[in-house]
Amino acid sequence: MSDLSDVGAVVKSVSIDNMLNQRAAVLQRVERALSMLREAQRIAAAANIGFPRLKIDENPYSLRVGLLDDDRAVEAMTEISKVVDRFAWQHLMNESGLRTFMDAKAREDWGRAINNNDFPEFTFPNISATFRMLHGSRIDMFERGVIAVFKYLSWDYKTNSPFAFGKRIVMRGIRGQVTRSGHKWGCAKNFGYVNHRRTDGLDDLIRVFSVLDGKPEPDHRNGMWCQISDADHRKEDFYDGPYFHLRWFLNGNGHLTFKRPDLVDKMNRILAKHYPGALPNDKHTGAI
């Protein structure tokens, strides 16, 4: 990944060259505008007339410019550049598809870096270095994600140790049990609230299946929490998707049956790679 064409092979839907040129044009105009504001401020001061305190706002990020002396103008330019670069990095990451291969930890680390302004300047050398690192570790990140999903969906009994994903999983607490005046209440069929933590785990499972199936990552805005809630409105107690069938019960548990044994086998091979003693067992049923 030594030139623009190499990076472009990873980020096929975005012109890196165009993004860099547009970034330079934006910052050039911002710098020119700040220079003109400083000039206007000096004229106003010499004429003993007022000059407003300015605020640049880009929700959810805001920057208060204030009085533009030379030092403050340099500081403002640095902060404005960070705002521009933050959105550029986010766009490039989303369009590259590399985010799909990130496990929860990698996504959390990336999100924290973006929110804390802990990222390099949006230049070609930095883009190339960042994407070379991420692209090179994409398989490791994905396999780490498979292991995390397995651990999350693993048995919670201390005496039991599952060896692999099997045909069926019993998920405990997929629905919370809510009571009022001694009676269970909630959505259809008196189910309690949908457990966000459990549905997040199901979303991770679907993401892993999608990658193994060569399909794009599903839109998180239509994840399992929404799917179960929509089923409630239809007075249904099941979800049937491309990778598994899930039915939930009044005790809050859900029974999940896998529909793609070929993809389950791929996941188990990844587990066996990292845990040589873990052998796939198609007859295994887990309870979590």
C-alpha positions, 0 to 999 in steps of 0.5 A: 500500500505505497501509493494512492492506487494501493489505498484506493484498492481498499477504499474503492468507493472514495477518491482519496486524491479528491478528498485530500484536494477538497480538504486542502481547499476547505482549510485554505478558505478557512485560513483566508476567512480568519485572516479577513476577520482579523483584518476587520477586527483591527479596522474596528479597533482603530475606529473605536467601533464594536466587533462581534465575538464569533462562534463556529458551530458544527453540531455536535462539535462547536468552536468559539473563536472569540477575539482573533489575535494572531495566537488565537487565530493559529489555535482556531485554525488547528481546532478547525482542522481537527473538526474537518479531519475527524469527519474525513476519518470517519467517512473514510473508515465507513466507506472502506469496509474495514469497520466490518472486520473490527471486533467490539474492542477495535471499534471501541478503540477507534470511536474513543480516538475519534471522540478524543481527537486522538487521530493523526492529521488527514494526510496521505502518509497518515492515511496510507500508514493507518489503512496498511495497519488496519488492512493487515490486521483485518483477519485477526480483528475479525477472528477476535470478534468471532471468539468474543461472540462465542464467549458471549453466547457461551454457557453461563454454568461454571460446570459446563464448558461448550466446545463449539457452536452447535445447532441450537442455543438457549438464550437466557434473559433475552426478554426482561421480566417486568412486573406491575401490581403483581402482574407481568406486563409489557408488549404482546403476550405479556412479554417484558422489555427487550434486553439491549445487551442480549440483542447487541450480542445477536447483532454481533452474531449476524455481523459475523455470519454476514462477513463469512457469507460474503454479504455486507454488514446489516444496518445497525438501525434495523438490528435485533432489538428493532426486529423483536420490538416489531414482532411484538407489534405484530403480536408474534413471538419469533424472528426468522432471518437468513441465519437463524430462527429465534423464538422467545417465551414468557420466562424471558428465554429465547431458543435460537436455531441456526439455519446455515450449518456451513457458516457455523462450521466456519466459525467453529474452525476459527475457534479451533484455530485459537483453541486447538482442544475445541472440536466442532460438535454438530449435536451440541446444544448450549444454554446461555 
